[in-house]
Amino acid sequence: MNNCPRCGAPIEGGRAYCSNPACGAAPSQAAPASRKVLDKKIELKLTFDFALVARLAAVLIVLIAAALLYFARR
């Protein structure tokens, strides 16, 4: 009689699998399967168009100026 490699429950001689219903490991398995950790690096390359940023900034300035003129008038 030996013990199950996963759960440690006793396995009777001649049995093919562990008698524990939650385990069910084969006695020939030496250890549970190990988890393999993948090491992946993600590179994020930030590129932007300066002309686009300048145009968006100009539009934002115009909108702020228009809002100030609209709300500041008496």
C-alpha positions, 0 to 999 in steps of 0.5 A: 500500500502506498500513498497518492502523489497528489492528495496523500490518501492511501492507495490499495495495491493493484488499483489504477487510480486514487480512490478519492473522488476529488483526486483520481490521480494515477499512482504512477504519477510522480507529482502534479503538473507544474505551472509554466510561467511565460515571460513576455515583455510588451513594448509600447512605442508611443509615436505621435504626429506633432502637426496633429497635436498642434492642430488639436491644441489650436482648436482647443484654444479657439474653443476656450476663447469662444466660450470666454467671449460668449459667457463674459459678455454683459 
